[in-house]
Amino acid sequence: MTVQHEAPPPEAAEALEVWIDQDLCTGDGICAQYAPDVFELDIDGLAYVKSADDELLQEPGATTPVPLPLLRDVVDSAKECPGDCIHVRRVSDSVEVYGPDAE
């Protein structure tokens, strides 16, 4: 019996990073539910990305790498975000591949 595995998205082969535009964040927390290792709500009620060592990155435009095992969760977060404030882009050329500015 042959087991077929779903092919990873083309972006999986490339390094990706994610950032949140807090000006658009609704504080809904969907992102933190989908990918708690990447996103967290702060005391101000807004979502932020976290560094690989779990530090909240509060600087405007702060990015964090998207770990390959969490790619689907981060993409789902961007798709489901009511504020359309989650941006996933390629590190190599800064082109957004998921989020409100994706082509």
C-alpha positions as CSV (number, residue, x, y, z in Angstrom):
1,M,0.0,0.0,0.0
2,T,1.4,3.3,-1.1
3,V,1.0,6.3,1.2
4,Q,0.8,9.6,-0.6
5,H,1.8,12.7,1.3
6,E,0.5,16.1,0.5
7,A,3.2,18.2,-1.2
8,P,4.4,21.2,0.8
9,P,3.5,24.6,-0.7
10,P,6.3,26.0,-3.0
11,E,7.1,28.6,-0.3
12,A,8.1,25.8,2.1
13,A,11.5,25.6,0.3
14,E,12.2,29.2,1.0
15,A,12.9,31.0,4.2
16,L,9.8,33.0,5.3
17,E,9.3,35.6,8.0
18,V,6.1,37.1,9.5
19,W,5.2,40.4,11.0
20,I,2.0,42.0,12.4
21,D,0.8,45.5,11.7
22,Q,-0.5,46.5,15.2
23,D,-2.3,49.5,13.7
24,L,-4.7,47.1,12.1
25,C,-4.8,44.4,14.8
26,T,-8.2,43.8,16.3
27,G,-6.9,41.9,19.3
28,D,-9.1,38.9,18.4
29,G,-6.3,36.5,19.2
30,I,-7.0,34.0,16.4
31,C,-3.3,34.1,15.5
32,A,-2.2,33.1,19.0
33,Q,-4.8,30.2,18.9
34,Y,-3.4,28.9,15.6
35,A,0.3,29.4,16.3
36,P,1.0,30.2,19.9
37,D,4.8,29.6,19.3
38,V,4.8,32.5,16.9
39,F,2.1,34.9,18.1
40,E,1.1,36.3,21.5
41,L,-1.3,38.9,22.7
42,D,0.3,41.5,24.9
43,I,-1.1,43.5,27.9
44,D,-2.2,46.2,25.4
45,G,-4.6,43.6,23.8
46,L,-2.7,43.5,20.5
47,A,-0.9,40.6,18.9
48,Y,2.9,40.5,18.4
49,V,5.3,38.0,16.9
50,K,7.8,36.2,19.1
51,S,11.4,35.4,18.6
52,A,12.7,31.9,18.5
53,D,13.6,32.1,22.2
54,D,9.9,33.1,23.0
55,E,10.6,36.9,23.5
56,L,7.8,39.2,22.5
57,L,9.0,41.5,19.7
58,Q,7.2,44.8,20.2
59,E,9.1,47.1,17.9
60,P,6.9,48.2,14.9
61,G,7.5,46.0,11.9
62,A,9.5,43.4,13.9
63,T,9.7,40.1,12.0
64,T,10.4,36.6,13.1
65,P,11.2,33.5,11.0
66,V,8.4,31.1,10.2
67,P,9.4,27.7,11.4
68,L,8.6,25.1,8.7
69,P,6.6,22.8,11.0
70,L,4.4,25.8,11.8
71,L,4.0,27.2,8.2
72,R,0.4,26.0,7.8
73,D,-0.6,27.4,11.2
74,V,0.9,30.8,10.4
75,V,-0.7,30.8,6.9
76,D,-4.1,30.0,8.4
77,S,-3.6,32.8,11.0
78,A,-3.0,35.2,8.1
79,K,-6.0,34.0,6.2
80,E,-8.4,34.1,9.2
81,C,-7.2,37.3,10.8
82,P,-10.2,39.7,11.0
83,G,-7.8,42.7,10.9
84,D,-5.9,41.6,7.8
85,C,-2.7,42.6,9.7
86,I,-0.5,39.4,9.4
87,H,2.1,39.6,6.7
88,V,4.2,36.5,5.6
89,R,7.0,37.3,3.2
90,R,10.0,35.7,1.6
91,V,13.3,36.6,3.3
92,S,15.2,36.6,0.1
93,D,13.3,39.4,-1.7
94,S,10.7,40.6,0.9
95,V,7.8,39.7,-1.4
96,E,4.6,39.0,0.6
97,V,3.3,35.5,-0.1
98,Y,0.5,35.4,2.4
99,G,-1.5,38.3,3.9
100,P,-3.3,41.4,2.7
101,D,-0.5,42.5,0.3
102,A,0.2,39.0,-1.2
103,E,0.0,38.9,-5.0
